[in-house]
Amino acid sequence: MITGGAAAVLPWAVEAVRDGGALHYFAGGRGDTLPIPLETLYHRELTLTTTYSSSPATLARAFWLLAAGKVDVESLVSHRLPLERLAEGVDLVRRRQALKVYVTP
């Protein structure tokens, strides 16, 4: 599972990933502390990696997983808005009232 943004998303990501799974966290905020108990990582045998950005190879693999239907991302989209409501979608994300906003033309 690849995630980014505020560290507050990590507990949700930990709940969504399977035992033995891996989380890749990028583009985190400044001064954030890890909001996951270390024992959770240990007992569930989770792997947490971090970076400022994913490599082209990692992004290509993630795209393949999505395109092949190997990863269900439907539950990640919290809002669907038409393009004329883009500003509303941006505002929802800024106020942390949306996880992912899907904007359609």
C-alpha positions in Angstrom: 0.0 0.0 0.0 1.4 3.4 -1.0 0.3 6.4 1.0 1.3 10.0 1.5 0.3 13.2 3.2 -0.2 13.7 6.9 1.0 11.0 9.3 -2.6 10.8 10.6 -3.4 8.5 7.6 -1.0 5.8 8.8 -3.3 4.2 11.4 -6.0 3.9 8.7 -3.4 2.3 6.3 -2.3 -0.1 9.0 -5.9 -1.3 9.4 -6.3 -1.7 5.6 -3.1 -3.7 4.9 -3.0 -7.5 5.5 -0.8 -9.0 8.2 2.8 -9.4 6.8 2.0 -6.5 4.4 4.0 -3.5 3.5 3.3 0.2 3.7 5.3 2.7 1.7 4.9 6.2 3.1 6.1 9.2 1.2 5.9 13.0 1.3 5.2 13.2 5.0 4.8 16.4 7.0 7.4 18.1 9.1 7.6 17.3 12.7 5.1 14.4 12.5 5.6 11.5 15.0 4.7 8.0 14.1 1.1 7.5 15.1 1.4 3.7 15.1 2.5 1.7 18.2 5.7 -0.2 17.4 4.2 -3.3 18.8 1.5 -3.2 16.1 4.3 -3.3 13.4 6.0 -6.1 15.3 3.0 -8.3 16.1 1.5 -8.0 12.6 4.9 -8.3 10.9 4.3 -5.2 8.9 7.1 -3.5 6.8 7.1 0.3 6.8 9.4 2.1 4.3 9.6 5.8 3.8 10.9 8.0 1.1 10.3 11.5 -0.3 9.2 10.0 -3.6 8.6 6.6 -5.2 11.0 5.5 -7.9 9.7 5.2 -11.5 10.0 1.4 -11.2 7.8 1.4 -8.0 5.2 3.7 -9.6 5.2 1.5 -12.7 4.6 -1.6 -10.6 1.8 0.2 -8.6 0.2 1.2 -11.9 0.3 -2.4 -13.1 -1.3 -3.6 -9.9 -4.1 -1.1 -10.2 -4.7 -1.7 -13.9 -4.7 -5.5 -13.4 -7.3 -5.2 -10.7 -5.0 -6.7 -8.1 -5.7 -3.8 -5.6 -9.2 -2.6 -4.7 -8.9 1.2 -4.6 -12.6 1.9 -4.7 -12.8 2.3 -0.9 -10.1 4.9 -1.0 -12.2 7.4 -2.9 -14.3 9.2 -0.4 -15.8 11.8 -2.8 -16.7 12.0 -6.5 -17.1 15.5 -7.9 -17.5 17.0 -11.4 -14.8 19.2 -12.7 -16.8 22.4 -12.0 -16.7 21.5 -8.3 -12.9 21.0 -8.2 -12.4 23.9 -5.7 -14.8 22.2 -3.3 -12.8 19.0 -3.6 -9.5 20.8 -2.9 -11.1 22.4 0.1 -12.3 19.1 1.4 -8.8 17.7 1.2 -7.3 20.8 2.8 -9.7 20.5 5.7 -9.0 16.8 6.0 -12.6 15.9 5.3 -11.8 13.7 2.3 -9.3 10.9 1.8 -9.3 11.0 -2.1 -11.5 13.1 -4.3 -12.1 11.7 -7.8 -12.8 14.6 -10.2 -14.5 13.8 -13.5 -14.9 16.1 -16.6 
